[in-house]
Every structure is written in C-alpha cells, then in structure tokens.
Amino acid sequence: MRAGSTYQTPPRTWLHRPRCHCRPEVLVRVAFQSLDNSRALSEPVRGRFVVPPDPLFFIHSGDTIYADGPIAASVVAENGLVWNNLVTAEVSKVAETLEEFRGRHRYNLLDENVRRFNAEVPQIWQ
C-alpha cells in the first residue's frame, strides 16, 4: 500500500494512512443494522483515532476463529483479481471435530505477522 492511500475493508470501514511518518491516523465510518429488519440502517457514524507506534496492550472482544465455513484455495475479488489462500485440511471444510477447531486456531499462527504481534503485545481475550 502506498503512503497517503485510502482503501475499503468490508463492510463500511475506511482506513487512511497519512503521508508523513508520524503516528498513523485511522478514519472510521460505520453504520449499524437491525438484526430483526435488514432494511433498518442507522445514519453513518464517523470517527478517527491515532494508532500509537507501539501498542501497550490489545483487548480482543470477539471471535478468535471462524469455523462455520471452509476457506477456499482461491477467491476472485470484486476487482477481478484472484486472491490465493494457504489451505490446510482443518480449514478446507466446516469444523466439526475438536481437532478441526484446534486446526482453525493453528491456522492463524501460520501468519508471521500474527505470531510477531502475539509475541510483542500483551493481550486480554474476553
């Protein structure tokens, strides 16, 4: 990614990296949708925050894995480019056994960035 570029991550979140080498600023726009009525959508809420260069800690509030769908070997993105995934036996199908669920957790640790983050930043998982 080039400095100063903006990109979209699904669904309705935009991140911006400034051109300077200062602390990056993250711009966020999010809308909330009713669980009962898919047509009920809030007005977008906008905000921003500055990311510290070295986080003191990370609070994780959410799913640590997704086990209810297989990870495909390749996916065609909206722009027509093909994204290739590393696929292991445990992520090639919906997890049903304890070993497949454990494999979903191990899969994340195949990423060097995840391993480095886990090693460097204290974390609270809730």
Secondary structure, 3 states (H helix, E strand, C coil): CCCCCEEEECCCEEEECCCCCCCCEEEEEECCECCCCCCCECCCEEEEEECCCCCCCEEECCCCCCCCCCCCCEEECCCCCEEECCCCHHHCCCCCCHHHHHHHHHHHCCCHHHHHHHHHCCEEEC
